[in-house]
Amino acid sequence: MAGEPVQGGPVPDGPRGLPAGHHRTHPLTPLLTGWKIVVGVMAVLTAQNAAQLAKEFTTGRLLFAIGALIVVMVVAVVLSALAWHKTSYAVDPSGVTLHSGILTKSRQFAPRSRIESVSIERPLLARLLGLAKVRVEIAGGGDDIDIQLVRSEVAEQLRHDILAVADETPSSTDLPTAGDGTGPELGTGPTVPAGQLRDMLHDGVTDGELIAEIPTERLIRALLRDVEFGMGVVMSAVGVTVAVIIAVVQDGFNFAVLIPLVPTLIALPKYILGRIEAGWGFVSRNTARGLRMRRGLANTRTDNIAAGRIQNIDLRRPLLWRSHGWTAAQVHVAGIDDSSPNGAQSVLPVGTREELALTFGHLFPPLGTSDDLATIEHLLTARAREIDGVRVTRRWHWIRRRTTVTVVLPGAVVRRNGVFTSRLQVVPRGRIQQLELADGPMKRRLGLLDLSVKVAGKTIALDALPQPDARELHTLLARDARTLRRYSERESWPRPRLAPGSAEAGQTPTQGAFGGGDRDGADEDLLGESVSGGNQ
Amino acid sequence: MGTMPATPGSRLNVDGLRPISELQIKAHYRASIVGYVIWLLVLAAAVWLALWQGWWWPWLVTVLPVVVVVQSLLLTPRRIRAIGYLDGEEDLTIARGIMFRSIETIPYGRIQSVTIGEGPIERGLGLANLSITTGADGAGTSLPGLPRAEAERLRALLTERSLALMAAL
């Protein structure tokens, strides 16, 4: 069932009881999902009554508890099995369909023009069994379609098929011409035996130009040098210790004392692990379908981000990363809601200057300066007071006037802020959907205005700008919002400089920004942008 | 504060704003009747407690309903008159607020959907409201208190312009 051709047509024999072309997920799915219900029930029950349970412990009760547990487990697995039986998916030229539900049936459908990206996640348990979850991200919010769990090879094939379907131009009225449905095979090419270990370690992300690869050593050192992360961890550890000491001093040692701390005790390692997962074994490569990334230690995932769909990019450089020039980059894509550090939108957990240059060049339209990378570097490292831009001058804002500055570049609006960690929020001027200018009694007295810049799915607040500057910026950006990225002028939309097919692009006066190399990926022509279903 | 002229016209960064219908004031009052009644019941309960039980603290509770109802009764006309809009060449601007002023700029090309809504009260007064969504997050922007014909005109204009000037996300 793996290599179901996407050209459609009547499929000879799907599994019994399923519509043509539909497939079930892997039969082990119910065991792996039912297991979570059991743990959830147990956690709730024990967390609430643990102290009491420990006090009134008897063998009879234990046996009763075990019996109850088994019943719950059986019920959970049976329910999951039923759900599994009713769950089926299909990929055809019009999009992806997922049928599910026992009593309330749902039929989710992702039309091909709205498919943003496909992620493959491998949670630890599933990974041990060689299974994976395929997530189809849909533009315009809404529910993502999760196909879980399927065999890893099937997942790769699905990813490939779905992306191929999504790449078909939405303008064509009927079925795409048969035969070229799949495009060049890049993600899962035939593996040379020597590269098999690497292939396994990188979850198949081994083809295409290497953009970034994070060695474990850099990840760990970066985490240790991340002041915010360190402070968070230290503060919570200190908090827990103090709480325990106070409780013990007051009441003497008692098991019950620890119970309220359990959430913190779980959350803290989870937070640390999450940050490690986010960058562990991170590899990103340039493929015909955008940036392909792989990350994770216990739970691994691979994601795709299409170059033309980035709404904004946030760069972050903690104080102690400056000497190494490391930067973290997080993008925003309409439709992908997961903004956690190990989600698809974190396109560079901690990268060197060169990696940032490549990532930026592949994903982001040019900023329009003579040397974009130098501009970014300057904005990240220079003291905010020395950056030429719009800022508050009132003494009232004694921190903000030293740390926050808004800069308008030919291609983007950039806000720099942060005291110890410098942050850049970069919004391409063509992506602005809507603008809001607002004030309040206090702001008015100080002569300030708040400007909110809204891109698809996200609002960037450029607050507390001096009135004349805010008005000027509003007028300027409002003009950008109405005139840029018109469909009628789609040929001249700015494109990421290094992205495939961008050689002829660019009305923005930038050639040779980013000294970082002249790799124009000539062999790749399928640019996500050219088929982007923008105004769905 | 509150020294702004209570009519639109010129606000923050736009000139030539058009006011919405004065009837919206009436509509707003009518729509708030249920709320007023609830607040008055709260007030009555507090007064009753204070008088019959001889407690002093229910008097504190009476402050809240009085403030809410009185400011709503007094300020609604000003607030409604402060709402203005301008259907410009290429974008729609909506302004509102007296103390916390804001103007929202929506380029026609980015509009994803336009909805006309009419509640029973609005329908009685011949009014309609328009809500507009773009790709930006949140529930979209709404413009209340338009005469029905004007709402229709705007809807037609917005839909037509958004197609003509369509821009991507």
Interface residues (C-beta under 8 A of the other chain):
Chain A: A139 G140 R309 Q311 A334 R431 Q433 Q434 L435 E436 L437 A438 D439 G440 P441 R444 L449 K454 V455 A456 G457 K458 T459 A470 R471 H474 T475 A478 A481 R482 T483 L484 R485 R486 Y487 S488 R490 W493 S532 G534 N535
Chain B: M1 L12 N13 E90 D91 G97 M99 F100 R101 S102 I103 E104 T105 I106 P107 Y108 G109 R110 Q112 T134 G135 A136 D137 G138 T141 L165 M166 A167 A168 L169
